[in-house]
Amino acid sequence: MSDDKTIKEEKSDVRAIKVTTLGKMMNSFGIYAIAVFFLVLGIVLQSLGIINNFLTTTNMMNILDAVTLLGIVAVGMAFVTYSGHYADMSVPTTMAFTGIICVQMLQFGFIPALIITFLFGLLIGLINAVAIGKFKANPIIWTLALVFVTKGIIRIVWDNKQIYPDFIANSERTSDLFDNIFRYRFFGKISLPLVMLIILIIALDFVMKKTKYGAQLKMTGAAQKAASFSGINTEFVIGMAFVICALTATLGGLTVTSLSRVGYINNGVGYDFKAVTAIVIGGMTLAGGRGSIMGVVGGVLVMGLIDNILTLLGVGTFSQDMIRGTIFIIVVGLNAKSLRSLGRDDA
């Protein structure tokens, strides 16, 4: 009798899982369907004469270039989010700082400049790793504090001035090599940053899905205390997530500085929020432990298409930021609702 009573109680439990169509869609590859929707929307708007030159080779390459820059940053930032630590808000200043460092070091040659730049990027990652992984600093407050420190260093050392690679490089070839970080195209079509992004996607997707570290990162993001009790070195796992993020931000900083041909304190501004928005749109939860690199890539593609359509519509920068913020709020809400509908109330 007691067993029958238990079964009846379970059936009438208001917390019983109700799998909805929305829940299934949001936890599948729906992000790529959304990307196709915005692609079709752009084509329709062009056919109606509302926007011009959407479906052109030049514009598609512009979208791809924009997506590539954001993607390089987002796939690294995804490790921080996956670890259950929301986001690394120091990414934009890491991009600006390492870009300036590389330009300054071009006086010693291209390869030495790259090595020194990535050492500085690694240093920033290690600082975050120790502060957040070992000493449990709040990730948002700490990385925001690091932003002010880094900007202060830039203003003091470089007097808040722009620096140009062609003035500092020890040769014209060195300056050209730096310019080609963004501009070099294989076979005249495939950009070097796109190749770097593809390599990052393959490598980081493998790390997240197929390695012991990836499994430990997932457990740490989903339940850090449980992971710690099970013997996982959560300090190291979290720290490595911030190191990976800093190194991809460094690569993004080199790329955006090569694009602008100037080292400047504002290079990279906005990439923190854009990356987080792409990550969340791509299905990775801010609570940690859920999501994938391929989902993030889909989110990046959607962001690139949205930004391009808004630009062609003549929407200003501030209005675009407002629209991105609205999209972020809506997606976070839908994501939380869909996860709860699938019995996951940790969204």
Helices and strands as residue ranges (DSSP letters): H 2-12, H 21-26, H 30-47, H 57-82, H 91-105, G 106-108, H 110-128, I 129-134, H 139-158, H 165-168, H 172-183, E 185-186, E 190-191, H 192-210, H 212-222, H 224-229, H 234-260, H 271-281, H 293-312, H 317-341
